[in-house]
Amino acid sequence: MEFKDIIGLIEEQIKEQDAIYHKTATKFGLSDSAMCVLYILADNERTYTQQDICRISRFAKQTVNSAISALVKNSYITLEPIAGVKNSKGILLTDKGRELTEKTVIPLMKAEENAYSTVTESELLTYLDVITKINIALKQETEKIDSI
């Protein structure tokens, strides 16, 4: 098999995983970005800002803002000022948002755990090492590409 064919197969698998997450979000009547925001907020250990969600999700600020606006409009989240911090609000799940998260994000997390448990810890760590190495190299290589 040629190198470019292997790259193509890897990219197909990455796109397949994205499609699985998209189909799951759609099943719940959510956009991919709204599902991602809820997924992040399911971590009740801390309060997140829009900037945090952008950093974690890798979605554009405008995409995250649209998702947050829709979730606020539907009363799933609220925006609360953070003491001592200007121009930044904490994003908090409402009771309705927690209910939605229990019906959507928690089953998704369980599905992920079940899926990832089909391989060994060693395989997962190898996968993590490889994808991290590729992403670092890809970032370096794409930074060398001149813009138009």
PyMOL commands that set and color helices and strands:
alter all, ss='L'
color gray80, all
select helices_A, chain A and resi 3-27+32-41+50-57+61-73+95-103+105-116+121-143
alter helices_A, ss='H'
color red, helices_A
select strands_A, chain A and resi 77-81+89-93
alter strands_A, ss='S'
color yellow, strands_A
deselect
rebuild
show_as cartoon
